[in-house]
Amino acid sequence: MSRIADLIRPDIAELEPYTPIVPLDVLAARLGLPVERIIKLDANENPYGPAPRALAALAAEPHYAIYPDPEHSRLRQALSAYTGQPVERIVCGSGADEVIDLLLRLFLQPGDAVIDCPPTFGMYAFDTAVCAGRVVEVPRRADFALDVPAIEQAAAATGAKLLFLTSPNNPSGNLTPPEEIERLLQLPLLVVVDEAYIEFAESPGPTGNGQTGVSSWVGRYENLVVLRTFSKWAGLAGLRVGYGLMPEELAAHLWKIKQPYNVNLAAQVAALASLADLDYLRANVARIVAGREQLLAELQTLPFLQVYPSHANFILCRVREGNAGDLKQALEREGILVRYYRKPGLRDCIRISVGTPEQNDRLLQALKR
């Protein structure tokens, strides 16, 4: 082994890499199929794409040769109107993933504990390891609900600094009841509620945005952070723009450690234009929710699947007959991509993103075959 390799942090050298979803052109080449034959239902992307105003704004922007606004001033003003939270409580990131990373960098010293509730989004555990933290797993119950007493016990036993909750949870699609979040906010740690999919939840919320999240609680609790993204509901996954809502004091510390130009100009332009095209985007969200409910009903007629209810833009299915990995491969050979997991509690599961009606129909036809 070379001397340079010996200088690498041993925990990073042993870290298992995160497995991202690859883009359409790479998948098409791998499968030997034209791109237009691929139905991509594996990454919870929006099948309808960005808002027309976002595309027009991207085409019209004349200043791509100039560094972007490091304070995201116009975008944060628009987000303040959208969320009902003051500008001072909003920190934007290159996707919500960057805000997760910044929070962990801010709080963790080597060996500090973070509570994770698998099965859930993998970036919490991944970023904790990158930041030299220690992941304390409190598995969810069989129905993917939180084990609140076990979380409380883990917090007391480990002195954990952060707790990550996803609502709706990825990959199971279930919401976390507000009373459980409120109970967990009594713990002496930072509670990070990731609401990446909240726009697809059905109940109207206090902001009037058709949401059922806890964003209005930010500021009421000094230990609450809520994460949001434009990747799903606004169709901007490829531009990487998200944000965190948090108390002003915490936001001030994140401003110290974020990269100066962390959200690129195209992302800011598209996100700002998306917030000016809400009627169009909400109509697409409604189409996806309607498609989800229809797809749920159809999937439930297939005897080899156990289908879980969802409040997000995807559906988790447990394969009761046969092998989930084989099913994923069989669908892939037909150009239909779904997510398959090799994790505890999910080894026999696939996750299906909701597509257009035509895409959903083709998926169902393939499953029936």
C-alpha positions as CSV (number, residue, x, y, z in Angstrom):
1,M,0.0,0.0,0.0
2,S,1.3,3.4,-0.9
3,R,2.1,6.0,1.8
4,I,-0.7,8.3,0.5
5,A,-3.2,5.6,1.0
6,D,-2.0,5.2,4.6
7,L,-2.9,8.9,5.2
8,I,-6.6,8.4,4.4
9,R,-9.0,8.3,7.3
10,P,-9.4,4.6,8.1
11,D,-13.2,5.0,8.6
12,I,-13.5,6.5,5.1
13,A,-11.3,3.8,3.6
14,E,-13.7,1.2,5.0
15,L,-16.9,3.1,4.3
16,E,-19.4,1.4,2.0
17,P,-20.1,3.8,-0.9
18,Y,-23.6,5.1,-1.5
19,T,-25.3,3.6,-4.5
20,P,-27.0,6.3,-6.6
21,I,-29.5,5.8,-9.4
22,V,-27.8,6.2,-12.8
23,P,-29.1,8.5,-15.6
24,L,-31.3,7.5,-18.6
25,D,-28.6,7.4,-21.2
26,V,-26.3,5.2,-19.1
27,L,-29.2,2.8,-18.4
28,A,-30.3,2.7,-22.1
29,A,-26.7,1.8,-23.1
30,R,-26.5,-0.9,-20.4
31,L,-29.8,-2.5,-21.4
32,G,-29.3,-2.1,-25.2
33,L,-32.5,-0.2,-25.6
34,P,-33.3,3.2,-27.0
35,V,-33.8,5.9,-24.4
36,E,-37.5,6.4,-25.4
37,R,-38.2,2.7,-24.5
38,I,-37.1,3.3,-20.9
39,I,-39.7,3.8,-18.2
40,K,-37.8,5.1,-15.2
41,L,-39.8,4.4,-12.1
42,D,-36.8,3.9,-9.7
43,A,-35.9,7.3,-8.3
44,N,-39.2,9.1,-7.4
45,E,-38.7,11.6,-10.1
46,N,-41.6,13.7,-11.4
47,P,-42.7,12.2,-14.8
48,Y,-44.1,15.6,-15.9
49,G,-40.9,17.5,-15.5
50,P,-40.4,21.2,-14.6
51,A,-42.9,24.0,-14.9
52,P,-43.1,25.9,-18.2
53,R,-42.0,29.1,-16.5
54,A,-39.0,27.3,-15.1
55,L,-37.9,26.2,-18.5
56,A,-38.5,29.6,-20.0
57,A,-36.5,31.3,-17.2
58,L,-33.6,28.9,-17.7
59,A,-33.5,29.7,-21.4
60,A,-33.8,33.5,-20.8
61,E,-31.2,33.8,-18.0
62,P,-28.3,35.9,-19.5
63,H,-25.7,35.7,-16.6
64,Y,-24.5,32.1,-16.5
65,A,-20.9,33.3,-16.7
66,I,-21.4,35.2,-13.4
67,Y,-21.3,33.5,-9.9
68,P,-24.7,33.1,-8.4
69,D,-26.1,34.9,-5.4
70,P,-24.4,33.3,-2.3
71,E,-27.3,34.3,-0.1
72,H,-30.1,33.1,-2.4
73,S,-31.9,36.3,-1.6
74,R,-34.7,36.3,-4.1
75,L,-35.3,32.6,-3.7
76,R,-35.5,32.8,0.1
77,Q,-38.0,35.7,-0.2
78,A,-40.2,33.5,-2.4
79,L,-39.8,30.5,-0.1
80,S,-40.8,32.7,2.8
81,A,-44.1,33.4,1.1
82,Y,-44.5,29.8,0.1
83,T,-43.8,28.3,3.6
84,G,-44.9,31.1,5.9
85,Q,-41.5,31.2,7.6
86,P,-39.3,34.3,7.9
87,V,-36.4,34.6,5.5
88,E,-33.9,34.4,8.4
89,R,-35.1,30.8,9.1
90,I,-34.4,29.5,5.5
91,V,-31.1,28.0,4.3
92,C,-30.9,26.7,0.7
93,G,-28.7,23.9,-0.4
94,S,-27.6,21.9,-3.4
95,G,-30.5,19.6,-2.8
96,A,-31.8,18.8,0.7
97,D,-28.8,16.4,0.8
98,E,-26.4,19.3,1.3
99,V,-28.4,20.7,4.2
100,I,-28.3,17.2,5.8
101,D,-24.5,17.2,5.4
102,L,-24.2,20.8,6.8
103,L,-26.2,19.9,9.9
104,L,-24.1,16.9,10.7
105,R,-20.9,18.9,10.1
106,L,-22.2,21.5,12.5
107,F,-23.0,19.2,15.4
108,L,-20.9,16.1,15.2
109,Q,-17.5,15.5,16.7
110,P,-15.9,12.1,16.0
111,G,-17.9,9.3,17.7
112,D,-21.0,11.4,18.4
113,A,-24.3,9.5,18.0
114,V,-27.1,10.1,15.4
115,I,-30.4,8.2,15.7
116,D,-31.6,6.7,12.4
117,C,-34.9,4.8,11.9
118,P,-34.5,2.3,9.1
119,P,-35.7,1.4,6.7
120,T,-35.5,5.0,5.6
121,F,-33.6,7.4,3.4
122,G,-30.0,6.2,3.2
123,M,-28.2,9.6,3.3
124,Y,-28.6,10.1,7.0
125,A,-26.5,7.1,7.9
126,F,-24.1,7.7,5.0
127,D,-23.4,11.4,5.9
128,T,-23.1,10.5,9.5
129,A,-20.3,8.1,8.7
130,V,-18.6,10.6,6.4
131,C,-18.7,13.1,9.3
132,A,-17.1,10.6,11.6
133,G,-20.3,10.1,13.6
134,R,-21.8,7.0,15.0
135,V,-25.2,5.7,13.7
136,V,-27.6,4.4,16.3
137,E,-30.3,2.4,14.5
138,V,-33.8,2.2,16.0
139,P,-35.6,0.0,13.5
140,R,-39.2,0.8,12.5
141,R,-42.1,-1.5,13.4
142,A,-43.4,-4.1,10.9
143,D,-45.9,-1.5,9.5
144,F,-43.0,1.0,9.2
145,A,-44.3,3.1,12.1
146,L,-41.7,4.6,14.4
147,D,-40.9,2.8,17.7
148,V,-41.1,6.0,19.8
149,P,-40.3,4.4,23.2
150,A,-37.2,2.7,21.7
151,I,-36.1,6.1,20.2
152,E,-36.4,7.7,23.6
153,Q,-34.4,4.9,25.2
154,A,-31.7,5.2,22.6
155,A,-31.5,8.9,23.1
156,A,-31.0,8.5,26.8
157,A,-28.5,5.7,26.5
158,T,-26.3,7.2,23.8
159,G,-26.5,11.0,24.3
160,A,-27.3,11.3,20.6
161,K,-27.2,14.8,19.1
162,L,-29.5,14.4,16.2
163,L,-32.6,12.3,15.2
164,F,-33.7,12.0,11.6
165,L,-37.3,11.4,10.7
166,T,-38.8,11.2,7.2
167,S,-42.4,12.0,6.6
168,P,-43.7,10.6,4.3
169,N,-41.1,8.0,4.9
170,N,-38.9,6.8,2.0
171,P,-39.3,4.0,0.9
172,S,-42.5,3.0,2.8
173,G,-44.6,6.1,2.1
174,N,-46.2,6.4,5.5
175,L,-46.6,9.7,7.4
176,T,-45.4,10.2,10.9
177,P,-48.2,11.3,13.2
178,P,-47.7,14.9,14.4
179,E,-48.2,13.9,18.0
180,E,-45.2,11.5,17.7
181,I,-43.0,14.3,16.3
182,E,-44.2,16.6,19.1
183,R,-43.3,13.9,21.7
184,L,-39.9,13.4,20.2
185,L,-39.2,17.1,20.3
186,Q,-39.1,16.8,24.1
187,L,-35.8,15.0,23.7
188,P,-32.5,16.9,24.3
189,L,-31.4,16.6,20.6
190,L,-32.0,18.1,17.2
191,V,-35.0,16.6,15.4
192,V,-34.7,16.8,11.7
193,V,-37.9,16.1,9.8
194,D,-37.4,15.5,6.2
195,E,-40.5,16.4,4.2
196,A,-39.1,15.8,0.7
197,Y,-42.5,14.2,-0.3
198,I,-44.9,16.3,1.8
199,E,-46.5,18.0,-1.3
200,F,-48.0,14.6,-2.2
201,A,-49.6,14.1,1.2
202,E,-53.4,14.3,1.1
203,S,-54.4,16.4,4.1
204,P,-54.5,20.2,3.9
205,G,-52.0,21.9,6.1
206,P,-51.7,25.2,7.9
207,T,-49.8,26.9,5.1
208,G,-52.7,26.5,2.7
209,N,-50.4,24.6,0.3
210,G,-52.3,21.3,0.6
211,Q,-49.6,20.0,2.9
212,T,-49.8,18.1,6.2
213,G,-46.3,18.7,7.6
214,V,-44.8,20.5,10.5
215,S,-43.1,23.4,8.8
216,S,-45.3,25.9,10.8
217,W,-43.7,24.5,14.0
218,V,-40.3,25.8,13.1
219,G,-39.4,28.7,15.5
220,R,-41.8,27.3,18.1
221,Y,-39.2,24.6,19.0
222,E,-35.6,25.5,19.2
223,N,-34.6,21.9,18.3
224,L,-36.7,21.4,15.1
225,V,-35.4,21.5,11.5
226,V,-37.7,20.8,8.5
227,L,-36.1,19.8,5.2
228,R,-37.8,20.4,1.8
229,T,-36.8,19.9,-1.9
230,F,-37.7,21.0,-5.4
231,S,-36.7,17.6,-6.8
232,K,-40.0,15.8,-6.5
233,W,-43.1,18.0,-6.7
234,A,-41.4,20.7,-8.9
235,G,-39.6,18.3,-11.2
236,L,-36.1,19.8,-10.6
237,A,-34.2,16.7,-9.5
238,G,-31.5,17.3,-12.0
239,L,-30.8,20.8,-10.8
240,R,-30.3,19.9,-7.1
241,V,-32.0,22.6,-5.0
242,G,-33.5,22.1,-1.6
243,Y,-33.8,24.0,1.6
244,G,-34.0,23.8,5.4
245,L,-36.4,25.6,7.7
246,M,-34.8,26.2,11.1
247,P,-34.5,28.6,14.1
248,E,-32.5,31.8,13.2
249,E,-29.7,31.0,15.6
250,L,-29.1,27.6,14.0
251,A,-29.3,29.1,10.5
252,A,-26.6,31.6,11.4
253,H,-24.2,28.8,12.2
254,L,-25.0,27.0,8.9
255,W,-24.2,30.2,6.9
256,K,-20.7,30.1,8.4
257,I,-19.9,26.6,7.0
258,K,-21.8,26.4,3.7
259,Q,-19.9,26.8,0.5
260,P,-20.3,30.4,-0.8
261,Y,-21.9,29.5,-4.1
262,N,-23.5,26.2,-3.1
263,V,-26.7,26.6,-5.2
264,N,-25.9,27.3,-8.8
265,L,-27.5,30.0,-10.8
266,A,-29.6,27.6,-13.0
267,A,-31.1,26.0,-9.9
268,Q,-31.9,29.3,-8.3
269,V,-33.5,30.6,-11.5
270,A,-35.6,27.4,-12.0
271,A,-36.7,27.2,-8.3
272,L,-37.8,30.8,-8.3
273,A,-39.8,30.4,-11.5
274,S,-41.4,27.2,-10.1
275,L,-42.7,29.2,-7.1
276,A,-44.3,31.6,-9.7
277,D,-46.0,28.6,-11.5
278,L,-47.7,26.9,-8.5
279,D,-51.0,26.3,-10.2
280,Y,-49.3,24.2,-12.9
281,L,-47.1,22.3,-10.5
282,R,-50.0,21.6,-8.1
283,A,-52.1,20.3,-11.0
284,N,-49.2,17.9,-11.7
285,V,-49.0,16.8,-8.1
286,A,-52.8,16.1,-8.2
287,R,-52.3,14.0,-11.3
288,I,-49.5,12.0,-9.6
289,V,-51.7,11.5,-6.5
290,A,-54.6,10.3,-8.6
291,G,-52.2,8.0,-10.5
292,R,-50.9,6.7,-7.2
293,E,-54.3,5.8,-5.9
294,Q,-55.2,4.1,-9.2
295,L,-51.9,2.2,-9.3
296,L,-52.4,1.1,-5.6
297,A,-55.8,-0.3,-6.5
298,E,-54.4,-2.2,-9.5
299,L,-51.4,-3.5,-7.7
300,Q,-53.5,-4.8,-4.9
301,T,-55.2,-7.2,-7.4
302,L,-51.9,-9.0,-8.0
303,P,-51.7,-11.9,-5.5
304,F,-47.9,-12.1,-5.5
305,L,-47.6,-8.6,-4.1
306,Q,-48.3,-7.1,-0.7
307,V,-48.9,-3.4,-1.4
308,Y,-48.4,-0.7,1.3
309,P,-50.4,2.5,1.3
310,S,-48.5,5.6,0.5
311,H,-48.8,9.4,0.9
312,A,-45.8,10.0,-1.4
313,N,-45.2,9.7,-5.2
314,F,-44.1,6.0,-4.9
315,I,-45.5,2.7,-3.7
316,L,-43.6,0.0,-1.7
317,C,-44.5,-3.6,-2.6
318,R,-43.4,-6.8,-0.8
319,V,-43.0,-9.7,-3.2
320,R,-44.7,-12.6,-1.5
321,E,-44.2,-15.2,-4.3
322,G,-40.8,-15.5,-6.1
323,N,-37.8,-13.3,-5.6
324,A,-37.9,-9.5,-5.7
325,G,-34.5,-9.2,-7.3
326,D,-35.6,-11.5,-10.1
327,L,-38.7,-9.5,-10.6
328,K,-36.7,-6.3,-10.8
329,Q,-34.4,-7.9,-13.5
330,A,-37.4,-9.2,-15.5
331,L,-38.9,-5.7,-15.6
332,E,-35.6,-4.2,-16.5
333,R,-35.3,-6.4,-19.5
334,E,-38.5,-4.8,-20.7
335,G,-37.1,-1.4,-20.1
336,I,-39.1,-0.8,-16.9
337,L,-36.9,0.3,-13.9
338,V,-38.0,0.0,-10.3
339,R,-36.0,0.2,-7.1
340,Y,-34.9,-3.1,-5.4
341,Y,-33.4,-3.1,-1.9
342,R,-30.9,-5.5,-0.3
343,K,-31.4,-4.1,3.2
344,P,-32.9,-5.7,6.3
345,G,-36.7,-5.4,6.3
346,L,-36.7,-4.7,2.6
347,R,-34.9,-7.7,1.0
348,D,-38.1,-8.9,-0.6
349,C,-39.4,-5.4,-1.6
350,I,-39.5,-3.2,-4.7
351,R,-40.4,0.5,-4.7
352,I,-42.3,1.8,-7.7
353,S,-42.4,5.5,-8.5
354,V,-45.7,6.8,-9.9
355,G,-45.4,7.6,-13.6
356,T,-47.7,8.9,-16.2
357,P,-50.9,6.9,-16.8
358,E,-49.3,5.3,-19.9
359,Q,-46.2,4.4,-17.9
360,N,-48.2,2.9,-15.1
361,D,-50.3,0.9,-17.6
362,R,-47.2,-0.6,-19.2
363,L,-45.8,-1.5,-15.8
364,L,-49.0,-3.2,-14.8
365,Q,-49.2,-5.1,-18.1
366,A,-45.6,-6.4,-17.5
367,L,-46.3,-7.4,-13.9
368,K,-49.4,-9.3,-15.0
369,R,-47.4,-11.2,-17.6
